[in-house]
Amino acid sequence: RSPCRLALAALVSLEARGGMGYEKEVEANRDLALRAGQVQDAIDALLALERTARLSGDIPGTTEVCVAIVKICHDAGQWTLLNDNIQLISKRRAQLKQTIQAIVQEATTWVEEQPDVAKKLELITTLRTVTEGKMYVEVERARLSMTLARMREAEGKFEEAREVLQDTQVETLGGMDKREKTEFVLQQVRLCLATNDMMRAWIVSKKVNLKFFQDGTLDDLKVRYYHLVTQYHMHSKDTFELFSAFQCLHATKAIQDDAALSADALKLTTIYLLLSQHGNEQQDQMHRLKLLKELDELPLYAKLVELFVTDEVFTYADVGTALEAEVAPDGALAKPLAQFGGLAEHITQTMHLRIVQHNMRVLAKFYRRVKMTRVASLLKVGEAEAERELSEMVTSGALYARIDRPAGVVTFKKPQKPNELLNDWSGNISKLLNLVESTCHQIHKETMVHSLA
């Protein structure tokens, strides 16, 4: 039938009933089911009415009758009958979208009130089957999936819980507000981390729109998000990403309002920035961090930042004892590290490495040629370790150096190309001639002044 004919048929049907709905028929069959106990007879009668309304294109009438059917099953406590009729109504020929949406929304409200886990699970399964592939009930399906995932998680079946949620794309749903969407994605990330599916956790975490956190209304979700993200980065040992996460946590108002949490976040921010690979961005962030007044209240961390931004050689022994005490099991950072999954051993080992690399860059800045024994003595490490670290830095492009192993000499000065050498020579000759000319002028000036006197 064409839409015009369906609309005309619905109008004729409505006029035949005097502009009224199916209230009388619904009420009569409801009494038959709940008072006389003839539930199936009442449902059969209403299904006949539903067919008439559906084929005539009566959207309000069809919806009213179908909702009445599922309500009768629910009020009569017939959960199996309820599931059967939900599926029956949704599979009927030319069933209206509005009708399916109405019965799904109505039945969804009964999920949480069902104390029997088996019956609750059966109802969720039925509703998820009915809503599969239907865009107009995607929000209801997502919420049902969340409920089912929580049930599976409560049973200890984390893998099944993750599989229930992983295919739901809530970021495209228009019927959810930003809080509900963010909570859903965070639940997906948490379950991926719980099942050690790290790559999927990182991919799913990218679905969170960080602009949602800017207005401050979702600070609780922001804190949860960065807690989850840091768990992934702790696993991959990406120190600069860890710094970025802790920096965002420290900037959160909810963290700033708590002095202890703020101090812990700033300590972790500083530690993981210092543990990051040397680069322009890392250096820029380090100088920005140095300007924070809050850092002055943490002497050890202020000292570490000062040492790394200064072109001077220092050793791990200068800060190692205090740092190891800080990250020890009874230290100030023990609890935050345990919360985020950080390892004290990784911090101390990487810090030792970064100090050696810092000292190498300082030596390369002030030396052209130097003995390897001298390098090792300045760095307070063995010659083999100094050579190995220097080789790794050269390979990564962090600095230029050449080692003459028979002579035991390290050359930090990069040899010039012929054109560069000629340009430097020409520039030096020009400076020399300018200096000679200026000197001659001053001598001539003094001679004339002396002759006049």
LOKOLNU-356453 format. One record per residue (C-alpha): residue in one letter; chain; residue number from 1; x, y, z. Coordinates in steps of 0.001 Angstrom, whole numbers, plus 500000, padded with zeros to 6 digits. Layout:
{node "A", "A", NUM, {X, Y, Z}}
...
//
This chain:
{node "R", "A", 1, {500000, 500000, 500000}}
{node "S", "A", 2, {501052, 503566, 499377}}
{node "P", "A", 3, {501524, 505936, 502342}}
{node "C", "A", 4, {498500, 507985, 501239}}
{node "R", "A", 5, {496238, 504934, 501254}}
{node "L", "A", 6, {497528, 503854, 504650}}
{node "A", "A", 7, {496883, 507306, 506070}}
{node "L", "A", 8, {493389, 507329, 504561}}
{node "A", "A", 9, {492649, 503880, 505982}}
{node "A", "A", 10, {493869, 504991, 509403}}
{node "L", "A", 11, {491626, 508067, 509245}}
{node "V", "A", 12, {488603, 505958, 508263}}
{node "S", "A", 13, {489344, 503486, 511071}}
{node "L", "A", 14, {489672, 506318, 513570}}
{node "E", "A", 15, {486412, 507923, 512418}}
{node "A", "A", 16, {484643, 504569, 512650}}
{node "R", "A", 17, {485635, 504430, 516313}}
{node "G", "A", 18, {484395, 507953, 516884}}
{node "G", "A", 19, {487914, 509464, 517162}}
{node "M", "A", 20, {488681, 507331, 520224}}
{node "G", "A", 21, {491503, 504861, 520775}}
{node "Y", "A", 22, {491320, 501312, 522041}}
{node "E", "A", 23, {490921, 502189, 525715}}
{node "K", "A", 24, {487722, 500210, 526205}}
{node "E", "A", 25, {489025, 497081, 524481}}
{node "V", "A", 26, {492339, 497295, 526320}}
{node "E", "A", 27, {490660, 497747, 529696}}
{node "A", "A", 28, {488228, 494903, 529093}}
{node "N", "A", 29, {490986, 492472, 528119}}
{node "R", "A", 30, {493139, 493637, 530986}}
{node "D", "A", 31, {490350, 492743, 533425}}
{node "L", "A", 32, {489938, 489393, 531658}}
{node "A", "A", 33, {493638, 488633, 532090}}
{node "L", "A", 34, {494306, 489900, 535606}}
{node "R", "A", 35, {490971, 489229, 537308}}
{node "A", "A", 36, {489650, 486198, 535458}}
{node "G", "A", 37, {493121, 484760, 534927}}
{node "Q", "A", 38, {492606, 484249, 531182}}
{node "V", "A", 39, {495859, 485861, 530120}}
{node "Q", "A", 40, {496290, 484053, 526812}}
{node "D", "A", 41, {492697, 484764, 525733}}
{node "A", "A", 42, {493126, 488452, 526481}}
{node "I", "A", 43, {496399, 488591, 524540}}
{node "D", "A", 44, {494857, 486799, 521555}}
{node "A", "A", 45, {492023, 489332, 521466}}
{node "L", "A", 46, {494470, 492244, 521641}}
{node "L", "A", 47, {496649, 490729, 518934}}
{node "A", "A", 48, {493626, 490683, 516639}}
{node "L", "A", 49, {493067, 494379, 517399}}
{node "E", "A", 50, {496765, 495028, 516780}}
{node "R", "A", 51, {496566, 493431, 513357}}
{node "T", "A", 52, {493606, 495608, 512384}}
{node "A", "A", 53, {495312, 498792, 513582}}
{node "R", "A", 54, {498667, 497893, 512000}}
{node "L", "A", 55, {497279, 497057, 508567}}
{node "S", "A", 56, {495228, 500244, 508561}}
{node "G", "A", 57, {498354, 502291, 509392}}
{node "D", "A", 58, {497026, 503467, 512760}}
{node "I", "A", 59, {500316, 504251, 514535}}
{node "P", "A", 60, {498887, 505463, 517886}}
{node "G", "A", 61, {496364, 502612, 518000}}
{node "T", "A", 62, {498945, 499917, 517171}}
{node "T", "A", 63, {501355, 501287, 519756}}
{node "E", "A", 64, {498641, 501493, 522406}}
{node "V", "A", 65, {497545, 497879, 521887}}
{node "C", "A", 66, {501069, 496445, 521769}}
{node "V", "A", 67, {502169, 498273, 524915}}
{node "A", "A", 68, {499001, 496966, 526610}}
{node "I", "A", 69, {499941, 493389, 525635}}
{node "V", "A", 70, {503413, 493548, 527188}}
{node "K", "A", 71, {502041, 495312, 530284}}
{node "I", "A", 72, {499487, 492543, 530813}}
{node "C", "A", 73, {502237, 489898, 530576}}
{node "H", "A", 74, {504355, 491844, 533061}}
{node "D", "A", 75, {501561, 492531, 535548}}
{node "A", "A", 76, {500489, 488890, 535395}}
{node "G", "A", 77, {504058, 487806, 536149}}
{node "Q", "A", 78, {504261, 485802, 532916}}
{node "W", "A", 79, {507883, 486536, 531987}}
{node "T", "A", 80, {508176, 483747, 529438}}
{node "L", "A", 81, {504970, 484942, 527782}}
{node "L", "A", 82, {506332, 488490, 527876}}
{node "N", "A", 83, {509487, 487477, 525994}}
{node "D", "A", 84, {507494, 485487, 523445}}
{node "N", "A", 85, {505096, 488352, 522728}}
{node "I", "A", 86, {507864, 490938, 522426}}
{node "Q", "A", 87, {509461, 488805, 519718}}
{node "L", "A", 88, {506090, 488043, 518102}}
{node "I", "A", 89, {505090, 491706, 517883}}
{node "S", "A", 90, {508464, 492798, 516493}}
{node "K", "A", 91, {508427, 490119, 513769}}
{node "R", "A", 92, {504928, 490819, 512453}}
{node "R", "A", 93, {504683, 491905, 508826}}
{node "A", "A", 94, {505008, 495647, 508207}}
{node "Q", "A", 95, {505384, 496284, 511922}}
{node "L", "A", 96, {505675, 499976, 512723}}
{node "K", "A", 97, {508966, 501378, 514036}}
{node "Q", "A", 98, {507141, 503490, 516601}}
{node "T", "A", 99, {505478, 500392, 517993}}
{node "I", "A", 100, {508709, 498434, 518383}}
{node "Q", "A", 101, {510363, 501441, 519991}}
{node "A", "A", 102, {507483, 501835, 522463}}
{node "I", "A", 103, {507451, 498205, 523633}}
{node "V", "A", 104, {511256, 498114, 523928}}
{node "Q", "A", 105, {511287, 501304, 526001}}
{node "E", "A", 106, {508500, 499945, 528207}}
{node "A", "A", 107, {510145, 496544, 528707}}
{node "T", "A", 108, {513548, 498082, 529396}}
{node "T", "A", 109, {512200, 499704, 532548}}
{node "W", "A", 110, {511416, 496248, 533969}}
{node "V", "A", 111, {514942, 494891, 533644}}
{node "E", "A", 112, {516317, 496416, 536833}}
{node "E", "A", 113, {513263, 495505, 538941}}
{node "Q", "A", 114, {513576, 491789, 538180}}
{node "P", "A", 115, {515309, 490080, 541158}}
{node "D", "A", 116, {515602, 486706, 539443}}
{node "V", "A", 117, {518902, 486727, 537542}}
{node "A", "A", 118, {517793, 484025, 535080}}
{node "K", "A", 119, {514582, 485852, 534157}}
{node "K", "A", 120, {516430, 489156, 533980}}
{node "L", "A", 121, {519014, 487674, 531648}}
{node "E", "A", 122, {516292, 486148, 529462}}
{node "L", "A", 123, {514520, 489495, 529134}}
{node "I", "A", 124, {517778, 491291, 528261}}
{node "T", "A", 125, {518585, 488663, 525645}}
{node "T", "A", 126, {515119, 489028, 524105}}
{node "L", "A", 127, {515335, 492810, 523955}}
{node "R", "A", 128, {518865, 492736, 522515}}
{node "T", "A", 129, {517671, 490322, 519831}}
{node "V", "A", 130, {514719, 492552, 518948}}
{node "T", "A", 131, {516830, 495733, 518843}}
{node "E", "A", 132, {519707, 494280, 516809}}
{node "G", "A", 133, {520310, 496261, 513620}}
{node "K", "A", 134, {517535, 498813, 514334}}
{node "M", "A", 135, {518848, 502374, 514474}}
{node "Y", "A", 136, {515763, 503774, 516191}}
{node "V", "A", 137, {516372, 501664, 519313}}
{node "E", "A", 138, {520195, 501872, 519396}}
{node "V", "A", 139, {520215, 503819, 522657}}
{node "E", "A", 140, {518065, 501217, 524407}}
{node "R", "A", 141, {520272, 498437, 523044}}
{node "A", "A", 142, {523407, 500192, 524314}}
{node "R", "A", 143, {521935, 500524, 527803}}
{node "L", "A", 144, {520885, 496889, 527808}}
{node "S", "A", 145, {524387, 495898, 526728}}
{node "M", "A", 146, {525818, 497871, 529627}}
{node "T", "A", 147, {523508, 496094, 532083}}
{node "L", "A", 148, {524431, 492696, 530650}}
{node "A", "A", 149, {528151, 493521, 530792}}
{node "R", "A", 150, {527876, 494450, 534467}}
{node "M", "A", 151, {526119, 491166, 535165}}
{node "R", "A", 152, {528866, 489221, 533403}}
{node "E", "A", 153, {531540, 491181, 535238}}
{node "A", "A", 154, {529852, 490466, 538591}}
{node "E", "A", 155, {530091, 486770, 537715}}
{node "G", "A", 156, {533813, 487172, 537038}}
{node "K", "A", 157, {533408, 486715, 533270}}
{node "F", "A", 158, {535420, 489750, 532171}}
{node "E", "A", 159, {536062, 488455, 528666}}
{node "E", "A", 160, {532348, 487984, 527990}}
{node "A", "A", 161, {531607, 491413, 529441}}
{node "R", "A", 162, {534147, 492984, 527093}}
{node "E", "A", 163, {532703, 491165, 524075}}
{node "V", "A", 164, {529194, 492413, 524914}}
{node "L", "A", 165, {530327, 496055, 524873}}
{node "Q", "A", 166, {533072, 496137, 522260}}
{node "D", "A", 167, {530823, 496358, 519175}}
{node "T", "A", 168, {528608, 499166, 520511}}
{node "Q", "A", 169, {529463, 502535, 518939}}
{node "V", "A", 170, {527945, 505005, 521387}}
{node "E", "A", 171, {529872, 507996, 520018}}
{node "T", "A", 172, {527452, 508173, 517056}}
{node "L", "A", 173, {524241, 507969, 519124}}
{node "G", "A", 174, {522241, 511176, 519313}}
{node "G", "A", 175, {519939, 510070, 522123}}
{node "M", "A", 176, {522692, 509957, 524758}}
{node "D", "A", 177, {524119, 512955, 526569}}
{node "K", "A", 178, {527881, 513441, 526731}}
{node "R", "A", 179, {528150, 512104, 530294}}
{node "E", "A", 180, {526449, 508814, 529452}}
{node "K", "A", 181, {528510, 508410, 526276}}
{node "T", "A", 182, {531753, 509054, 528129}}
{node "E", "A", 183, {530847, 506637, 530925}}
{node "F", "A", 184, {530079, 503954, 528342}}
{node "V", "A", 185, {533421, 504382, 526565}}
{node "L", "A", 186, {535298, 504403, 529871}}
{node "Q", "A", 187, {533610, 501129, 530771}}
{node "Q", "A", 188, {534774, 499665, 527455}}
{node "V", "A", 189, {538344, 500821, 528133}}
{node "R", "A", 190, {538310, 499452, 531684}}
{node "L", "A", 191, {537157, 496010, 530542}}
{node "C", "A", 192, {539800, 495923, 527801}}
{node "L", "A", 193, {542470, 496688, 530390}}
{node "A", "A", 194, {541015, 494078, 532748}}
{node "T", "A", 195, {541328, 491435, 530008}}
{node "N", "A", 196, {544841, 492657, 529066}}
{node "D", "A", 197, {543684, 493751, 525600}}
{node "M", "A", 198, {545942, 496811, 525653}}
{node "M", "A", 199, {545825, 497761, 521982}}
{node "R", "A", 200, {542021, 497725, 521874}}
{node "A", "A", 201, {541938, 499733, 525107}}
{node "W", "A", 202, {544098, 502448, 523512}}
{node "I", "A", 203, {541987, 502511, 520335}}
{node "V", "A", 204, {538716, 502753, 522290}}
{node "S", "A", 205, {540100, 505478, 524571}}
{node "K", "A", 206, {540582, 507660, 521475}}
{node "K", "A", 207, {536788, 507789, 521131}}
{node "V", "A", 208, {536556, 510040, 524194}}
{node "N", "A", 209, {536163, 513652, 523106}}
{node "L", "A", 210, {538567, 515557, 525371}}
{node "K", "A", 211, {536646, 518786, 524714}}
{node "F", "A", 212, {533924, 517410, 526992}}
{node "F", "A", 213, {536303, 517873, 529940}}
{node "Q", "A", 214, {536987, 521561, 529360}}
{node "D", "A", 215, {533889, 523017, 531042}}
{node "G", "A", 216, {534628, 521318, 534389}}
{node "T", "A", 217, {531263, 519553, 534707}}
{node "L", "A", 218, {532796, 516143, 534002}}
{node "D", "A", 219, {535844, 516332, 536274}}
{node "D", "A", 220, {534996, 512974, 537860}}
{node "L", "A", 221, {534996, 511321, 534430}}
{node "K", "A", 222, {538165, 513205, 533467}}
{node "V", "A", 223, {539957, 511747, 536480}}
{node "R", "A", 224, {538676, 508254, 535626}}
{node "Y", "A", 225, {539759, 508659, 532000}}
{node "Y", "A", 226, {543335, 509632, 532836}}
{node "H", "A", 227, {543560, 506886, 535455}}
{node "L", "A", 228, {542733, 504352, 532734}}
{node "V", "A", 229, {545027, 505955, 530154}}
{node "T", "A", 230, {547971, 505921, 532559}}
{node "Q", "A", 231, {547483, 502182, 533079}}
{node "Y", "A", 232, {547968, 501637, 529353}}
{node "H", "A", 233, {551015, 503915, 529176}}
{node "M", "A", 234, {552515, 502243, 532246}}
{node "H", "A", 235, {552247, 498967, 530359}}
{node "S", "A", 236, {553916, 500411, 527246}}
{node "K", "A", 237, {556367, 502507, 529364}}
{node "D", "A", 238, {555689, 505612, 527279}}
{node "T", "A", 239, {557063, 508172, 529724}}
{node "F", "A", 240, {556185, 511326, 527806}}
{node "E", "A", 241, {552560, 510236, 527409}}
{node "L", "A", 242, {552541, 509481, 531138}}
{node "F", "A", 243, {553809, 513002, 531771}}
{node "S", "A", 244, {550995, 514439, 529624}}
{node "A", "A", 245, {548368, 512379, 531468}}
{node "F", "A", 246, {549622, 513372, 534931}}
{node "Q", "A", 247, {549892, 516992, 533826}}
{node "C", "A", 248, {546206, 516954, 532804}}
{node "L", "A", 249, {545304, 515307, 536110}}
{node "H", "A", 250, {547199, 517979, 538022}}
{node "A", "A", 251, {545334, 520700, 536116}}
{node "T", "A", 252, {541934, 519225, 537066}}
{node "K", "A", 253, {540008, 521284, 539623}}
{node "A", "A", 254, {538968, 518213, 541597}}
{node "I", "A", 255, {542661, 517341, 542061}}
{node "Q", "A", 256, {543714, 520931, 542731}}
{node "D", "A", 257, {541193, 521195, 545564}}
{node "D", "A", 258, {542933, 518348, 547411}}
{node "A", "A", 259, {546449, 519388, 548466}}
{node "A", "A", 260, {547724, 515811, 548853}}
{node "L", "A", 261, {546400, 514665, 545468}}
{node "S", "A", 262, {547727, 517800, 543795}}
{node "A", "A", 263, {551201, 517246, 545248}}
{node "D", "A", 264, {551227, 513594, 544161}}
{node "A", "A", 265, {550119, 514526, 540634}}
{node "L", "A", 266, {552837, 517197, 540385}}
{node "K", "A", 267, {555494, 514758, 541628}}
{node "L", "A", 268, {554498, 512177, 539024}}
{node "T", "A", 269, {554339, 514883, 536354}}
{node "T", "A", 270, {557904, 515925, 537165}}
{node "I", "A", 271, {559277, 512393, 537435}}
{node "Y", "A", 272, {557910, 511198, 534100}}
{node "L", "A", 273, {558914, 514384, 532295}}
{node "L", "A", 274, {562500, 513851, 533456}}
{node "L", "A", 275, {562325, 510208, 532383}}
{node "S", "A", 276, {561198, 511176, 528865}}
{node "Q", "A", 277, {563512, 511202, 525862}}
{node "H", "A", 278, {565351, 514480, 525301}}
{node "G", "A", 279, {563732, 516654, 522650}}
{node "N", "A", 280, {562480, 520140, 521894}}
{node "E", "A", 281, {559044, 519558, 523374}}
{node "Q", "A", 282, {560465, 517865, 526446}}
{node "Q", "A", 283, {562858, 520763, 527026}}
{node "D", "A", 284, {560092, 523317, 526544}}
{node "Q", "A", 285, {557873, 521539, 529072}}
{node "M", "A", 286, {560755, 521290, 531519}}
{node "H", "A", 287, {561354, 525046, 531455}}
{node "R", "A", 288, {557609, 525646, 531877}}
{node "L", "A", 289, {557548, 523267, 534824}}
{node "K", "A", 290, {560465, 525072, 536429}}
{node "L", "A", 291, {558373, 528267, 536596}}
{node "L", "A", 292, {555590, 526638, 538662}}
{node "K", "A", 293, {555453, 528079, 542172}}
{node "E", "A", 294, {554064, 524796, 543500}}
{node "L", "A", 295, {557324, 523084, 542563}}
{node "D", "A", 296, {559193, 525203, 545112}}
{node "E", "A", 297, {557312, 523353, 547840}}
{node "L", "A", 298, {558884, 520060, 546632}}
{node "P", "A", 299, {562647, 520581, 547097}}
{node "L", "A", 300, {563773, 517236, 545651}}
{node "Y", "A", 301, {561765, 517684, 542436}}
{node "A", "A", 302, {562752, 521341, 542070}}
{node "K", "A", 303, {566404, 520275, 542414}}
{node "L", "A", 304, {565991, 517547, 539770}}
{node "V", "A", 305, {564476, 519971, 537272}}
{node "E", "A", 306, {567212, 522532, 537968}}
{node "L", "A", 307, {569939, 519944, 537400}}
{node "F", "A", 308, {568477, 518816, 534080}}
{node "V", "A", 309, {567988, 522315, 532647}}
{node "T", "A", 310, {571535, 523389, 533591}}
{node "D", "A", 311, {574469, 522542, 531309}}
{node "E", "A", 312, {576525, 521004, 534077}}
{node "V", "A", 313, {577622, 517453, 534780}}
{node "F", "A", 314, {576068, 515726, 537782}}
{node "T", "A", 315, {575810, 512094, 538793}}
{node "Y", "A", 316, {573100, 509727, 539946}}
{node "A", "A", 317, {574737, 509679, 543385}}
{node "D", "A", 318, {573767, 513344, 543831}}
{node "V", "A", 319, {570035, 512521, 543790}}
{node "G", "A", 320, {569829, 508726, 543858}}
{node "T", "A", 321, {569469, 508237, 547613}}
{node "A", "A", 322, {566654, 510766, 547955}}
{node "L", "A", 323, {564860, 509471, 544849}}
{node "E", "A", 324, {565058, 505836, 545944}}
{node "A", "A", 325, {563680, 506786, 549355}}
{node "E", "A", 326, {560809, 508591, 547623}}
{node "V", "A", 327, {559771, 505580, 545517}}
{node "A", "A", 328, {560482, 502936, 548164}}
{node "P", "A", 329, {557539, 500814, 549464}}
{node "D", "A", 330, {557237, 503133, 552479}}
{node "G", "A", 331, {558074, 506304, 550544}}
{node "A", "A", 332, {555879, 509290, 549659}}
{node "L", "A", 333, {555308, 508076, 546087}}
{node "A", "A", 334, {554627, 504427, 546928}}
{node "K", "A", 335, {550846, 504768, 547107}}
{node "P", "A", 336, {550402, 506839, 543892}}
{node "L", "A", 337, {552700, 504486, 541979}}
{node "A", "A", 338, {550764, 501449, 543195}}
{node "Q", "A", 339, {547505, 503137, 542195}}
{node "F", "A", 340, {548682, 503811, 538632}}
{node "G", "A", 341, {550744, 500643, 538214}}
{node "G", "A", 342, {554158, 502328, 538199}}
{node "L", "A", 343, {557343, 500456, 539081}}
{node "A", "A", 344, {559992, 501948, 541349}}
{node "E", "A", 345, {562714, 499907, 539651}}
{node "H", "A", 346, {561783, 501320, 536227}}
{node "I", "A", 347, {561964, 504868, 537604}}
{node "T", "A", 348, {565408, 504488, 539182}}
{node "Q", "A", 349, {566933, 502649, 536220}}
{node "T", "A", 350, {565574, 505110, 533661}}
{node "M", "A", 351, {566626, 508082, 535778}}
{node "H", "A", 352, {570182, 506760, 535890}}
{node "L", "A", 353, {570123, 506409, 532106}}
{node "R", "A", 354, {568743, 509930, 531551}}
{node "I", "A", 355, {571434, 511414, 533804}}
{node "V", "A", 356, {574153, 509676, 531782}}
{node "Q", "A", 357, {572587, 510956, 528541}}
{node "H", "A", 358, {572359, 514502, 529956}}
{node "N", "A", 359, {576023, 514410, 530896}}
{node "M", "A", 360, {576950, 513146, 527426}}
{node "R", "A", 361, {575204, 516132, 525835}}
{node "V", "A", 362, {577042, 518490, 528209}}
{node "L", "A", 363, {580411, 516923, 527290}}
{node "A", "A", 364, {579594, 517160, 523592}}
{node "K", "A", 365, {578868, 520859, 524057}}
{node "F", "A", 366, {582168, 521703, 525829}}
{node "Y", "A", 367, {584647, 519185, 524375}}
{node "R", "A", 368, {585921, 518644, 520850}}
{node "R", "A", 369, {588163, 515704, 521666}}
{node "V", "A", 370, {588396, 513835, 524935}}
{node "K", "A", 371, {589801, 510563, 526204}}
{node "M", "A", 372, {587287, 507790, 526839}}
{node "T", "A", 373, {588795, 507286, 530301}}
{node "R", "A", 374, {588048, 510936, 531052}}
{node "V", "A", 375, {584465, 510548, 529848}}
{node "A", "A", 376, {583972, 507503, 532067}}
{node "S", "A", 377, {585439, 509277, 535102}}
{node "L", "A", 378, {583195, 512332, 534611}}
{node "L", "A", 379, {580099, 510167, 534231}}
{node "K", "A", 380, {581104, 507900, 537168}}
{node "V", "A", 381, {580544, 504785, 535057}}
{node "G", "A", 382, {582745, 502144, 533483}}
{node "E", "A", 383, {584347, 502697, 530092}}
{node "A", "A", 384, {582264, 499909, 528522}}
{node "E", "A", 385, {579005, 501436, 529763}}
{node "A", "A", 386, {580053, 504924, 528651}}
{node "E", "A", 387, {580965, 503637, 525192}}
{node "R", "A", 388, {577710, 501670, 524907}}
{node "E", "A", 389, {575542, 504637, 525868}}
{node "L", "A", 390, {577487, 506989, 523615}}
{node "S", "A", 391, {577052, 504575, 520702}}
{node "E", "A", 392, {573291, 504371, 521304}}
{node "M", "A", 393, {572972, 508158, 521372}}
{node "V", "A", 394, {574933, 508460, 518135}}
{node "T", "A", 395, {572807, 505770, 516500}}
{node "S", "A", 396, {569579, 507519, 517530}}
{node "G", "A", 397, {570856, 510870, 516227}}
{node "A", "A", 398, {570875, 512531, 519651}}
{node "L", "A", 399, {574429, 513788, 519146}}
{node "Y", "A", 400, {577462, 513455, 516863}}
{node "A", "A", 401, {580550, 511574, 517998}}
{node "R", "A", 402, {583295, 509347, 516612}}
{node "I", "A", 403, {585294, 506910, 518736}}
{node "D", "A", 404, {588900, 506034, 517973}}
{node "R", "A", 405, {589090, 502823, 519958}}
{node "P", "A", 406, {592827, 502093, 519513}}
{node "A", "A", 407, {593676, 505607, 520695}}
{node "G", "A", 408, {590794, 505692, 523184}}
{node "V", "A", 409, {589695, 509131, 521991}}
{node "V", "A", 410, {586172, 510462, 521426}}
{node "T", "A", 411, {585684, 513266, 518893}}
{node "F", "A", 412, {582541, 515363, 519302}}
{node "K", "A", 413, {583411, 517949, 516646}}
{node "K", "A", 414, {581708, 517139, 513377}}
{node "P", "A", 415, {584147, 517422, 510413}}
{node "Q", "A", 416, {583276, 520190, 507998}}
{node "K", "A", 417, {582685, 519755, 504315}}
{node "P", "A", 418, {585101, 521612, 501949}}
{node "N", "A", 419, {582544, 524315, 501134}}
{node "E", "A", 420, {581782, 524880, 504811}}
{node "L", "A", 421, {585491, 525007, 505637}}
{node "L", "A", 422, {586131, 527587, 502897}}
{node "N", "A", 423, {583197, 529686, 504064}}
{node "D", "A", 424, {584488, 529649, 507644}}
{node "W", "A", 425, {588009, 530518, 506461}}
{node "S", "A", 426, {586681, 533378, 504340}}
{node "G", "A", 427, {584653, 534656, 507259}}
{node "N", "A", 428, {587645, 534497, 509583}}
{node "I", "A", 429, {589833, 536385, 507057}}
{node "S", "A", 430, {587132, 539068, 506742}}
{node "K", "A", 431, {587015, 539471, 510527}}
{node "L", "A", 432, {590816, 539695, 510661}}
{node "L", "A", 433, {590966, 542367, 507934}}
{node "N", "A", 434, {588234, 544386, 509607}}
{node "L", "A", 435, {590120, 544195, 512884}}
{node "V", "A", 436, {593392, 545337, 511198}}
{node "E", "A", 437, {591600, 548207, 509467}}
{node "S", "A", 438, {589962, 549304, 512693}}
{node "T", "A", 439, {593290, 549138, 514510}}
{node "C", "A", 440, {595065, 551212, 511833}}
{node "H", "A", 441, {592339, 553817, 512011}}
{node "Q", "A", 442, {592690, 554095, 515781}}
{node "I", "A", 443, {596516, 554410, 515485}}
{node "H", "A", 444, {596210, 557132, 512828}}
{node "K", "A", 445, {593702, 558976, 515000}}
{node "E", "A", 446, {595949, 558867, 518028}}
{node "T", "A", 447, {598955, 560047, 515943}}
{node "M", "A", 448, {597045, 563091, 514676}}
{node "V", "A", 449, {595870, 563999, 518163}}
{node "H", "A", 450, {599414, 563683, 519487}}
{node "S", "A", 451, {600899, 565853, 516656}}
{node "L", "A", 452, {598413, 568656, 517340}}
{node "A", "A", 453, {599210, 568618, 521007}}
//
